[in-house]
Amino acid sequence: MFAKRVEHLMPTGAFIFLEKAKKLESQGKSIIHLEIGEPDFDTPENIKEAAIKALTDAYTKYTIGQGLPEFREVIADYIKKTRNIDVGIDEVVVGTGGSSIVFFTILAVINPGDEVLYPDPGWFIYEPTTILANGVPKPYHLPEEKGFSIDIDEIRDKISERTKLIIINSPQNPTGGMLSTKDLSDLAELLRDKNIWIMSDEVYSRILFEGEFKSITKYPVMKEKTVIVESLSKTYAMPGLRLGYGIMEPKLAYKVTSLLIQCNSCTPPFIQIAGIEALTGKQDIIEDRCEIYRKRRDIMIDGLNSIPGIKCIKPKGAIYAFPNIKALGLPSRDLSLKLLDEVGVCCLPGTAFGKFAEGYIRFTYANSESNIQEALQRIKKVATMSVSENSKIYH
């Protein structure tokens, strides 16, 4: 009945759990939402005002598929300043969120049988899009003992003559881990002379708690090989406005733009005008909100580590905690369902992010301090019962 290319596709774990949580809420159950990775802050007023003015100024027609030239100019300047690389507007492609750049880039570069190396645990779009392109997904492990960073030897061993694309993500979803300068330099050295594309997912580049953000594009010849994926959704609390962009070699930009046009025609121009305001307007609100995230992170990580059977390393960036729950003796999906059904805490099982993520669950701390504190108390109840049940079994 359906094409074979879509047999593997299904709604992501995040939206499956969100739908279930909403149904429970409609029945009167108290739910604390820690599942969806979106800021709980409102979009800044100056950005909303720019979008409204653009609507009244008739930015409601078709526009250039690659993106408004004035927005691409702003993006190019922003990337020059934040990555210290030269960028022209012909290297910028504006899309409907960072996910569209990931999707169409994979379709543009992967032939049947080409291999894509991607992080596991990792964002759940990488694998299904690779399969959709008739590519071969090859996950590489992000070990907890390395702070959920890469193992360069594993990547070296997994590269073959069919490897066409390697995806990296830092700061990382779902773990909050970051690639160190050594990780990036080792990877750049490994790939320097290889005919392999790199996709660097950098959508959390402004949400950092330790150190400075580094991009692999700063290393020799890496910029020509790399597609930078960025989004305004997380940094500027604009997830529903669907605005992201990619930085890539001009010939690839042409092909990605062609795919975008076939699917969407263009990204709404009034949203792009709001994007100009986001990148050029006052940035102090971003720093203020990052400090709020830092406080919430500390509350959540300290609270999780105080619960028997749970341990969680402190994330260096992004908006997620990824605790190890193996000592509780429950598969991650079972525990996630138990937390939702019994105590009204909605999170995601680690297995939503890959096969190596069994034994973990993901919480977002994009919620109020009071809700996080309440969620921790509810989680403790379930964890305590699970530890008690395990002790009876093994006694």
JOPEFEN-V539011 format. One record per backbone hydrogen bond with DSSP energy under -1.0 kcal/mol. CO is the residue of the C=O (numbers start at 0). NH is the residue of the N-H. If there is no record, write none. Layout:
BEGIN
{{CO NH} {CO NH}}
END
This chain:
BEGIN
{{2 5} {3 6} {5 8} {11 15} {12 16} {13 17} {14 18} {15 19} {16 20} {17 21} {18 22} {19 23} {20 24} {21 25} {23 28} {24 27} {31 345} {33 363} {35 37} {43 47} {44 48} {45 49} {46 50} {47 51} {48 52} {49 53} {50 54} {51 55} {52 56} {53 58} {54 57} {57 59} {63 66} {65 93} {67 71} {68 72} {69 73} {70 74} {71 75} {72 76} {73 77} {74 78} {75 79} {76 80} {77 81} {78 82} {79 83} {87 90} {88 91} {90 247} {92 245} {94 96} {94 243} {97 101} {98 102} {99 103} {100 104} {101 105} {102 106} {103 107} {104 108} {105 109} {110 113} {113 135} {114 163} {114 164} {115 137} {116 166} {117 139} {119 141} {122 125} {124 128} {125 129} {126 130} {127 131} {128 132} {129 134} {130 133} {133 112} {135 115} {137 117} {139 119} {142 145} {142 147} {143 146} {150 154} {151 155} {152 156} {153 157} {154 158} {159 162} {161 114} {163 196} {164 116} {165 198} {167 200} {171 175} {175 315} {175 316} {176 171} {179 183} {180 184} {181 185} {182 186} {183 187} {184 188} {185 189} {186 190} {187 191} {190 193} {193 195} {196 165} {197 226} {198 167} {199 228} {200 169} {201 204} {203 206} {206 317} {214 217} {215 218} {218 221} {221 225} {224 197} {226 199} {227 246} {228 201} {229 244} {231 235} {232 237} {237 240} {242 231} {243 94} {244 229} {245 92} {246 227} {248 252} {249 253} {250 254} {251 255} {252 256} {253 257} {254 258} {255 259} {256 260} {257 261} {258 262} {259 263} {260 264} {263 265} {267 271} {268 272} {269 273} {270 274} {271 275} {272 276} {273 277} {274 278} {275 279} {276 280} {282 285} {282 286} {283 287} {284 288} {285 289} {286 290} {287 291} {288 292} {289 293} {290 294} {291 295} {292 296} {293 297} {294 298} {295 299} {296 300} {297 301} {298 302} {299 303} {300 304} {303 306} {306 309} {310 323} {315 208} {315 209} {318 364} {320 362} {322 360} {323 310} {324 327} {325 328} {330 334} {331 335} {332 336} {333 337} {334 338} {335 339} {336 340} {337 341} {338 342} {338 344} {343 31} {345 33} {347 361} {348 351} {349 352} {352 121} {353 356} {356 359} {358 324} {359 349} {361 347} {362 320} {364 366} {367 371} {368 372} {369 373} {370 374} {371 375} {372 376} {373 377} {374 378} {375 379} {376 380} {377 381} {378 382} {379 383} {380 384} {381 385} {382 386} {383 387} {384 388} {385 389} {386 390} {387 391} {388 392} {389 393}}
END
